[in-house]
Amino acid sequence: MTATPLRVLLVDDQPLLLQGFAMILSTEPDVEVVAQAANGHEALAAVATHAPDVVLMDVQMPVLDGIEATRRIVAEHPQVKVVILTTFDRDDYLFDALDAGASGFLLKNAEADDLVEAIRAAADGHALLAPEVTMRVIGRMAQGGRGADADPPIDPRAALPQLTEREREVLQMMARGLSNAEIAAEAFVSEATVKTHVSNVLAKLLVRDRVQAVIAAYEAGLVRPGCLPPS
């Protein structure tokens, strides 16, 4: 039996970009573009009408910007995942988007495969951020939290005791920005096993996505900003 395609809403105030994204996604058998919107206000109406699984959201738009639209969509339709897609690699956009509940943050110069992977990852309940972006999130936590020069616990066996040893290892690899496939290769297990471990980590830490899990790992001292996790 054929699986139901992922329903995607495209939101951007530039018609040519909307057409381009629609063309890219039209080649994917498991993705269906159900609607397009030119601003955040139209996006809210389209979400209510078309019930997409994932929204690809621009940031700078007239009427209602993408950050506020994301905040409202996540609040009113928590089952809908939003991936921010912007031209501007700015920290304020990144952190505002994550605070608003976005499940991913990509630049518009990303490869087509990355765009499709972001949609699939978001639909599966995972965040998709580049490794350097993940470390910027952790770095911001360092500035606002205990600080990079503090002396957190670094014994992996002591941090996050609700996790098994293997789950802590997987979380450390998530903090390095590794994909499920890369974690599977490094840990010598199947991708299905990795997905199970990742799901267990998210459930045990009571977080909604990989980014929040990595932040929790930092706060527990399992990883440090600017360096590889302790081994």
C-alpha positions as CSV (number, residue, x, y, z in Angstrom):
1,M,0.0,0.0,0.0
2,T,1.3,3.4,-1.0
3,A,2.1,5.7,2.0
4,T,0.2,9.1,2.1
5,P,2.5,11.9,0.8
6,L,3.7,14.5,3.2
7,R,1.5,17.6,2.8
8,V,3.6,20.8,2.5
9,L,2.7,24.5,2.5
10,L,5.1,26.9,0.9
11,V,5.3,30.5,2.3
12,D,7.3,33.2,0.6
13,D,6.6,36.6,-0.8
14,Q,8.7,36.0,-4.0
15,P,6.7,34.1,-6.6
16,L,9.8,32.8,-8.5
17,L,11.1,31.2,-5.3
18,L,7.7,29.6,-4.6
19,Q,7.7,28.2,-8.2
20,G,11.2,26.9,-7.7
21,F,10.5,25.2,-4.4
22,A,7.4,23.7,-5.9
23,M,9.3,22.3,-8.9
24,I,11.9,20.7,-6.6
25,L,9.3,19.1,-4.4
26,S,7.2,17.9,-7.3
27,T,9.8,15.3,-8.2
28,E,9.5,13.6,-4.8
29,P,6.9,10.9,-4.7
30,D,6.4,11.2,-0.9
31,V,5.9,15.0,-0.9
32,E,2.8,17.0,-2.1
33,V,2.7,20.8,-2.2
34,V,-0.9,21.4,-1.1
35,A,-0.9,25.3,-1.1
36,Q,1.3,28.4,-1.4
37,A,1.1,31.7,0.5
38,A,2.8,35.1,0.1
39,N,2.8,36.2,3.7
40,G,2.3,35.0,7.3
41,H,-1.4,36.0,7.3
42,E,-2.1,33.9,4.2
43,A,-0.1,31.1,5.8
44,L,-2.3,31.0,8.9
45,A,-5.4,30.8,6.7
46,A,-3.8,28.1,4.5
47,V,-2.8,26.0,7.5
48,A,-6.4,26.1,8.7
49,T,-7.8,25.2,5.3
50,H,-5.3,22.6,4.0
51,A,-3.9,21.0,7.2
52,P,-0.3,20.6,6.0
53,D,2.2,18.3,7.8
54,V,5.1,20.8,7.2
55,V,5.3,24.5,6.4
56,L,8.4,25.9,4.6
57,M,8.4,29.5,6.0
58,D,10.3,32.6,4.8
59,V,11.1,35.2,7.5
60,Q,11.0,38.6,5.9
61,M,7.5,39.1,4.5
62,P,4.8,41.8,4.4
63,V,1.6,41.8,6.5
64,L,2.9,39.2,9.0
65,D,6.5,38.0,9.2
66,G,7.5,34.4,9.3
67,I,8.7,34.3,12.9
68,E,5.3,35.5,14.2
69,A,3.4,33.3,11.8
70,T,5.4,30.3,13.0
71,R,4.6,31.2,16.7
72,R,0.9,31.3,15.9
73,I,0.9,28.2,13.8
74,V,2.7,26.1,16.5
75,A,0.4,27.5,19.2
76,E,-2.8,26.9,17.2
77,H,-1.8,23.7,15.3
78,P,0.9,21.9,17.3
79,Q,0.8,19.0,15.0
80,V,2.1,21.1,12.1
81,K,5.9,21.4,11.8
82,V,7.5,24.6,10.5
83,V,10.9,24.8,8.8
84,I,12.4,28.3,8.4
85,L,13.9,28.9,5.0
86,T,15.7,32.3,4.7
87,T,18.3,34.1,2.7
88,F,19.8,35.6,5.8
89,D,22.2,33.6,8.1
90,R,21.5,35.8,11.2
91,D,21.6,34.7,14.8
92,D,18.5,36.7,15.7
93,Y,16.4,34.9,13.0
94,L,17.8,31.6,14.2
95,F,17.1,32.0,17.8
96,D,13.8,33.7,17.3
97,A,12.7,30.9,15.0
98,L,13.6,28.2,17.5
99,D,11.9,30.2,20.3
100,A,8.8,30.4,18.1
101,G,8.8,26.6,17.8
102,A,10.3,26.0,14.4
103,S,11.5,22.5,13.7
104,G,14.3,23.4,11.4
105,F,16.4,26.3,10.0
106,L,17.8,26.3,6.5
107,L,19.3,28.9,4.2
108,K,17.8,29.3,0.7
109,N,21.2,28.3,-0.9
110,A,20.9,24.8,0.6
111,E,21.0,21.9,-1.7
112,A,17.7,20.5,-3.0
113,D,18.4,17.2,-1.1
114,D,18.8,19.1,2.1
115,L,15.4,20.8,1.6
116,V,13.7,17.5,1.1
117,E,15.5,16.0,4.0
118,A,14.4,18.9,6.2
119,I,10.7,18.3,5.3
120,R,11.0,14.5,6.1
121,A,12.9,15.1,9.3
122,A,10.4,17.7,10.5
123,A,7.5,15.4,9.7
124,D,9.2,12.7,11.7
125,G,9.4,15.0,14.7
126,H,13.1,15.9,14.4
127,A,14.8,19.2,14.0
128,L,17.2,19.7,11.1
129,L,20.1,22.2,11.7
130,A,23.5,22.3,10.3
131,P,26.2,21.2,12.8
132,E,27.6,24.8,13.0
133,V,24.1,26.1,13.7
134,T,23.6,23.5,16.5
135,M,26.9,24.6,18.1
136,R,25.7,28.3,17.9
137,V,22.6,27.3,19.8
138,I,24.7,25.6,22.5
139,G,27.0,28.7,22.5
140,R,24.1,31.0,23.2
141,M,23.1,28.7,26.1
142,A,26.7,29.1,27.4
143,Q,26.3,32.9,27.4
144,G,23.0,32.9,29.0
145,G,23.5,30.0,31.4
146,R,26.4,28.7,33.4
147,G,29.0,30.1,30.9
148,A,31.7,28.3,28.8
149,D,34.3,28.8,31.5
150,A,32.3,27.2,34.3
151,D,33.1,23.8,35.6
152,P,30.1,21.5,34.7
153,P,30.1,17.8,35.4
154,I,31.8,15.9,32.6
155,D,31.4,12.3,33.6
156,P,29.0,10.9,31.0
157,R,27.9,8.2,33.4
158,A,26.7,10.8,35.9
159,A,25.0,13.2,33.4
160,L,21.3,12.6,32.6
161,P,20.9,9.4,34.6
162,Q,17.5,8.6,33.1
163,L,19.4,7.7,29.8
164,T,21.1,4.4,29.2
165,E,24.8,4.5,28.3
166,R,24.0,3.9,24.6
167,E,21.4,6.7,24.7
168,R,24.0,9.1,26.1
169,E,26.4,8.1,23.4
170,V,23.7,8.8,20.7
171,L,22.9,12.2,22.3
172,Q,26.6,13.1,22.2
173,M,26.7,12.3,18.5
174,M,23.5,14.3,18.0
175,A,25.3,17.2,19.7
176,R,28.1,16.9,17.0
177,G,25.4,17.4,14.3
178,L,25.5,13.9,13.0
179,S,22.6,12.6,11.1
180,N,20.9,9.3,11.9
181,A,22.8,7.6,9.1
182,E,26.1,9.0,10.4
183,I,25.4,7.9,13.9
184,A,24.5,4.4,12.7
185,A,27.8,4.2,10.8
186,E,29.8,5.4,13.8
187,A,28.0,3.2,16.4
188,F,27.9,0.1,14.1
189,V,24.1,-0.2,14.4
190,S,21.2,0.1,11.9
191,E,19.4,3.4,11.2
192,A,16.2,1.9,12.7
193,T,18.1,1.3,15.9
194,V,19.3,4.9,15.9
195,K,15.8,6.2,15.4
196,T,14.7,4.2,18.4
197,H,17.5,5.6,20.5
198,V,16.7,9.1,19.4
199,S,13.0,8.7,20.1
200,N,13.8,7.4,23.6
201,V,16.2,10.3,24.3
202,L,13.5,12.8,23.3
203,A,10.9,11.1,25.4
204,K,13.0,10.7,28.5
205,L,14.2,14.3,28.3
206,L,10.7,15.6,27.7
207,V,11.8,17.7,24.7
208,R,10.2,18.1,21.3
209,D,13.2,17.8,19.0
210,R,17.0,17.2,18.6
211,V,18.0,20.8,19.3
212,Q,16.3,20.9,22.7
213,A,17.9,17.5,23.5
214,V,21.3,18.9,22.7
215,I,20.6,22.0,24.9
216,A,19.6,19.6,27.7
217,A,22.9,17.7,27.2
218,Y,24.8,21.0,27.5
219,E,23.0,22.0,30.6
220,A,23.8,18.6,32.2
221,G,27.5,18.9,31.3
222,L,27.4,16.1,28.8
223,V,28.7,18.3,26.0
224,R,30.5,21.6,26.0
225,P,30.2,24.5,23.5
226,G,33.0,24.7,21.0
227,C,34.4,21.3,21.5
228,L,33.6,17.6,21.0
229,P,31.6,15.9,23.9
230,P,33.7,14.3,26.6
231,S,34.4,10.6,26.1
